[in-house]
């Protein structure tokens, strides 16, 4: 079974600064995908970014980028130019080739301060 | 375009009562999922349906049953609710049961069992 660990329960950052959220995982699968989801107070789960394990290039989506270290089984999320609207809980998630095998981390609560 | 719709959004039950959470998607997705989210934790998979007519257990299936009524609808039933089932429940769907496909989530249903 795979595991996903987010070691930072809470983080805060000043508006316009950069913050990095950590995620490590463990799996014996070779074909898998990694995700970061955002959950604002509205409770809606929103996809932030996705990484295919077979791709070496790190995924980017506007102000969001990942540092994917496959050998170290690390998948961190960098948020640049943080905005107040980035305040939310962020979940790292693992999904194997069969999406029934989905595992979420316990989340990191990020607060962006004005 | 409604996406994934869950009903009810809130429900309070007494121990031993039964209830069904309804989920419907209008995106012609083949795969549907039920997760639960407990305070301070990530999402844990209860059951999933890779395609119409099939259902499989996830990580925490005990105390629940599911029905894939048709391609659009996937319901979750609690036959005899227990306080340990107090949680927020999320339904999700995707085109095919693979991590290559992104999950679309409903808004969640908050269930309290007294």
Boltz contact constraints between the chains, C-beta under 6 A:
constraints:
  - contact:
      token1: [A, 32]
      token2: [B, 99]
      max_distance: 6.0
  - contact:
      token1: [A, 33]
      token2: [B, 99]
      max_distance: 6.0
  - contact:
      token1: [A, 43]
      token2: [B, 108]
      max_distance: 6.0
  - contact:
      token1: [A, 44]
      token2: [B, 107]
      max_distance: 6.0
  - contact:
      token1: [A, 45]
      token2: [B, 105]
      max_distance: 6.0
  - contact:
      token1: [A, 47]
      token2: [B, 102]
      max_distance: 6.0
  - contact:
      token1: [A, 91]
      token2: [B, 42]
      max_distance: 6.0
  - contact:
      token1: [A, 95]
      token2: [B, 99]
      max_distance: 6.0
  - contact:
      token1: [A, 96]
      token2: [B, 99]
      max_distance: 6.0
  - contact:
      token1: [A, 97]
      token2: [B, 98]
      max_distance: 6.0
  - contact:
      token1: [A, 98]
      token2: [B, 97]
      max_distance: 6.0
  - contact:
      token1: [A, 99]
      token2: [B, 97]
      max_distance: 6.0
  - contact:
      token1: [A, 99]
      token2: [B, 98]
      max_distance: 6.0
  - contact:
      token1: [A, 99]
      token2: [B, 99]
      max_distance: 6.0
  - contact:
      token1: [A, 100]
      token2: [B, 48]
      max_distance: 6.0
  - contact:
      token1: [A, 100]
      token2: [B, 56]
      max_distance: 6.0
  - contact:
      token1: [A, 102]
      token2: [B, 45]
      max_distance: 6.0
  - contact:
      token1: [A, 104]
      token2: [B, 42]
      max_distance: 6.0
  - contact:
      token1: [A, 104]
      token2: [B, 43]
      max_distance: 6.0
  - contact:
      token1: [A, 105]
      token2: [B, 42]
      max_distance: 6.0
  - contact:
      token1: [A, 106]
      token2: [B, 41]
      max_distance: 6.0
  - contact:
      token1: [A, 106]
      token2: [B, 42]
      max_distance: 6.0
  - contact:
      token1: [A, 107]
      token2: [B, 42]
      max_distance: 6.0
